[in-house]
Amino acid sequence: MPEKKMKKRKVFQIAAPEANAVYLAGDFNGWKPDVRPLKEGRNGIWKTTLTLPPGIYEYRFVVDGEWCDDPRCDEKAPNSLGSENCLLHL
């Protein structure tokens, strides 16, 4: 019987105290900039949690319509738009 790969929970968060809306976009949701909203918590910290199978994922935040990097992510990869995507290893 093949080994079943366990999905892992990952909390994504960004400090954006002045933002009106924050979304998470990545290769896990077709890079759609408006389908995964984050919820604003204390001190302007926006969060969401995804459960994903093991792998390497690329993602970015969309803060009030502007694509933004995750300041807590140290590893990035160039994208086709001339900027970079953040990398997540699960």
C-alpha positions in Angstrom: 0.0 0.0 0.0 1.5 3.4 -1.0 2.4 5.8 1.8 -0.2 8.5 2.1 1.2 12.0 2.2 -0.1 14.0 5.1 -1.4 17.5 4.4 0.1 20.3 6.6 -1.4 23.4 8.0 0.4 26.7 7.2 -0.5 30.0 8.7 0.1 33.0 6.4 0.3 36.4 8.0 1.3 39.9 7.2 1.3 43.2 9.1 -0.8 45.7 7.2 -2.5 48.0 9.8 -3.6 50.5 7.2 -5.1 48.0 4.8 -8.7 47.6 3.9 -8.4 44.2 2.3 -5.6 41.5 2.1 -5.7 38.4 0.0 -3.3 35.4 -0.5 -2.6 34.3 -4.1 -0.3 31.5 -5.2 0.1 28.5 -7.4 -2.2 26.6 -5.0 -5.2 28.8 -6.0 -4.4 29.6 -9.6 -2.9 33.0 -8.7 -6.4 34.5 -8.3 -5.9 37.7 -6.3 -9.4 37.8 -4.7 -10.4 34.3 -3.7 -8.5 33.8 -0.4 -9.1 36.7 2.0 -7.1 37.1 5.2 -8.9 38.2 8.4 -7.6 41.2 10.3 -6.6 40.5 13.8 -4.9 42.5 16.6 -2.4 45.2 15.8 -3.2 45.1 12.0 -1.9 41.5 11.6 -3.9 39.8 8.8 -4.0 35.9 8.8 -5.3 32.9 7.0 -4.6 29.2 7.3 -4.3 26.7 4.4 -3.9 22.9 4.5 -1.7 21.8 1.7 0.0 18.5 0.7 3.8 18.5 1.0 5.6 20.4 -1.8 7.1 23.7 -2.8 4.6 26.5 -3.4 5.0 30.1 -4.7 2.8 32.8 -3.3 2.3 36.6 -2.8 0.0 38.8 -0.8 -2.4 41.3 -2.4 -2.9 44.3 -0.1 -5.5 46.8 -1.3 -5.0 45.6 -4.9 -1.2 45.8 -4.8 0.9 42.6 -5.0 3.3 42.4 -2.0 6.0 40.1 -0.8 5.8 38.2 2.5 8.4 40.1 4.7 8.9 36.9 6.7 9.9 34.9 3.7 13.6 34.7 3.0 13.5 32.5 -0.1 12.1 33.9 -3.4 12.0 32.8 -7.1 11.8 35.1 -10.1 8.5 35.2 -11.9 7.4 36.0 -15.5 6.4 39.5 -14.6 9.9 40.7 -13.7 9.4 40.5 -9.9 9.7 37.7 -7.4 7.4 35.2 -5.7 7.8 33.9 -2.2 8.6 30.2 -1.8 7.1 27.9 0.8 8.5 24.5 1.5 6.1 22.0 3.2 
